[in-house]
Amino acid sequence: MKIQPGIYQHYKGPLYRVIGAARHSETDEWLVTYQTLYGEFDLWIQPLAPL
């Protein structure tokens, strides 16, 4: 699964930096890794929604 890394803006306004896609080691589920570009600049991982 490919996802284009880069800066994205959420429809509510905040900016996020998408780092890339990763696979869960036990379920083989595709996940997206991203960072908030506000506040504490937290890193997050969540399921990658199908296009």
N, C-alpha and C positions, 0 to 999 in steps of 0.2 A: 504494500500500500504506500502510495506517495502522497505527501502533502508539501506544499510550497512553503518553506521557511520564510519568515519576514514579519513585518509589522502589520497588524490588522486592527481595525477599529470596530468595537462592538456597536450594535445599533443604538445602545443607550449612551454611547460616548467614550468610555474608557479605551485606552490603547493596550494591546497585548503583543508580545513577541512570540511567535510560534517558532519553536526550536526544531521540531520534527516529529516523526511517528516512531513508535516503539511497540513491541509486542509483549504481552503479559507472559511471564515465564511458565505459568501453570495452565492458563486457559487458552493461550494463543490468540487472545483478543487484541485487536489493534487499538492503540491509545495515542493521544496527541499530548506532547509535552509543550507547555507554554509558560510564559512569565508575564506577570502584571507589570505594566510600566507606570505604576503609581504606588503610593503607600510604601510598603516594605519590599516591593519588587519580588513578591513570593513566586516560587515555582509550583506549577500545578500539572497534574496528569489526569486526563479523563478519557472515557471511551470516544473513539473517533467515529462520528456519525457517518453513515453511508451517504454518498452524494446522490 
